[in-house]
Structure formats: C-alpha cells, structure tokens
C-alpha cells in the first residue's frame, strides 16, 4: 500500500511560516494543514497544487508517494 | 495582525456547530417521544428546556457563522478540508448504524421488552431512530476530530 509523505513542515520552516500563515495564504483552515502535515488527511489535488504553488516548487517536491513493503 | 477567521475556518466552524447541534436535537426528539408516551417528571421538563436552550445557542452561532461566510466572498472551486471530510464520514457512519438498527428493529425491540417499550407506536420509534442517527453522527464527528487533535503549532507562538 502506498503512503503519502509530505515536506510541508520543512518548507514552512524555510519560509518561516506558521501553520496558520500557510492556511490563510492558500485558503484552508489550520486544522487542515496540521492534519495534512501529520499524514492524517490526504488533501485534494487542488489543495496540494495550491501548497506547491505557494512555495514555488513542483508538487512532487512537497508530496511523495512511497510504496510500502 | 488579522484575527478574523478566513472562509475555511468559518466552514470548519459551521461543520462543528452542525455536529454539535445534532446532540440537543436528538435529546429533544427522545424527550418528546417520552412525553408522548406519557412519561412526565420535573427532570424531563428541565432536560427539555436545557436541550432547547443549547439548541437555540447553537442555532444563533450557526446563523452568525453562515452570515459571515456569505459575506466572505465567492466560494472557492474546491473547499475540501479535514472537517468537511470528517463530517462526511460521520454522516456515512450514522447512515450505516441506522440502517443496521432498522433492519434489526424487531429483535432489538424484543430485547428492549424489559424496558416496557415493546408496544412502541411507530411515531415514537421514528423519533428514537432519528435521535440515534443524530447521536451517532455527532459522536463520530467529535471522536474523529479529537483523534486528529494536535499540539499547538510551535511556530504559531513565534509568529
């Protein structure tokens, strides 16, 4: 089974952004960002693209699919 | 700093208020069924007024949140969120649970014979099953939201 990993926390740290800042910037709630970060919520394509666009990187740099054993 | 909640936060609040409002509404249905069945006591009347009060507060808060959302501009093409997904899961869980209860209705109410509700008229049964559906919806929603509760973002304090 594939798992979706993300580097949102890393990008936030690089951009000195809080979860609330990022949430406001892309128009979602802070809870949505925090649950995406910990892998509890798989975001829609639109949210994933908005996050990647906000950090000006390809979406694959933020989200990676890793195949499990 | 702008402390106004954004549209997404308002949508989360609306979802939470709807799930919260389901509980006093369920209580009112149950109390109504009990009253129709002839049960009357001071405790039931107090509970009835308490549930009405809580529901009124929820409705007021919900109206305010909906009005603020309406003022916040056009809806985005995609307004998905953890809260919206959780509410959908809770709705599905309540539907499944209610379906199981309805299909097992006879045996369940045979078992409830000791409570003296075997001769339950259909109108009360409808109220009870609806109340059950609302309780499952509300508890599932808040259970899933609590599972996802997280520590405050440390960077929020720095910003």
Interface residues (C-beta under 8 A of the other chain):
Chain A: X12 X13 X16 X17 X18 X19 X20 X21 X23 X24 X27 X28 X29 X30 X31 X32 X34 X35 X36 X38 X40 X41 X43 X44 X46 X47
Chain B: X2 X6 X7 X8 X9 X11 X12 X76 X77 X78 X80 X81 X82 X83 X85 X147 X148 X150 X153 X155 X156 X158 X159
